[in-house]
């Protein structure tokens, strides 16, 4: 019983531990079904390479058969040398058993086998790049959700403070109404603003809980604990596009487009290989056996003969009614499409980089503006409270000033976390989510 209680206490203690951003990212990567599936594609590509390389060495097959004929047959083809001792001495049977080993290998295929191995190697590298890109997407999604949850946590704290301040104001007004120093209308207005603030707090909390569920789903866990705050320092960073263009041109997304072009070119070469002759080596060694039939001078005698052969086959397609030409043309079109995709990827990456840098500039500007506005509204709120306490202004002015201060406070919180989101987006574009 004591052990059960201790285990429950430990589980409760662990559940209270704050989840760090690194832990959230690593958990999502480790549990991602998409990453696991793509990792399997890498393994499939490796096996495909082994398969293509093995085909270079041909194949060895065991061959066996049993055939019953209506007329007697010889175990081997007849030759003048086999009939020296007379035809009656030649084994004949209606039931022939054959067993042997055959070896076949392509000697020349127009380099199509070599190009197939090159394509398999490209597919392996492409699978690795796709895995890396999928990881970057997951990292960015986790960071965005994590940051937005922290932003809403800060909003909740600020809104709770606002609610407490309105509650205290309402209680003071209630007391003054009872003392008949304030009118009933002030009490009603303060109560209405308090209820509105409470409802806003509920909305923010609900939105936070929804995002936490989304983060838990992305991490493949049932629930998530409290989140560890992150240190956000709004700094001016170099925002010239040229500072990042070299990194962008080395991105895995662009590399993947180039690899698609290389793959299409290799497929084009495989299609062109159909114009070349195909040369293959085949060899066989085996035994042909059976019992002499009743017409043989030595009936029911068991005989067996050794058989082997080796040869080279040549196959050259002379005319296929335009099939090879169509295959080659299709592969050329696929190469052109891959080249267009690469150009489009470059344009999209450039656009995304400009967008990321613009978001950072806007976030910095919004942060400075929100910081200034918050400072002004904080001073304004203090002055308005003094004016109201001295009867120099009414409840409307005071509630309006408090609402403006809360709005400025909320804007300041959002500005900080929007800056962090903008930085994370730039790292996502540059594929530096883990750094």
Secondary structure as UniProt FT lines:
FT   HELIX           2..16
FT   HELIX           21..31
FT   HELIX           33..55
FT   TURN            56..57
FT   STRAND          59..74
FT   HELIX           80..83
FT   TURN            84..85
FT   HELIX           87..89
FT   STRAND          92..108
FT   TURN            110..111
FT   HELIX           112..178
FT   TURN            179..180
FT   HELIX           184..219
FT   HELIX           242..249
FT   HELIX           252..272
FT   HELIX           273..275
FT   STRAND          278..291
FT   TURN            294..295
FT   TURN            297..300
FT   STRAND          302..315
FT   TURN            321..322
FT   HELIX           323..389
FT   TURN            390..391
FT   HELIX           395..429
FT   TURN            430..431
FT   TURN            433..434
//
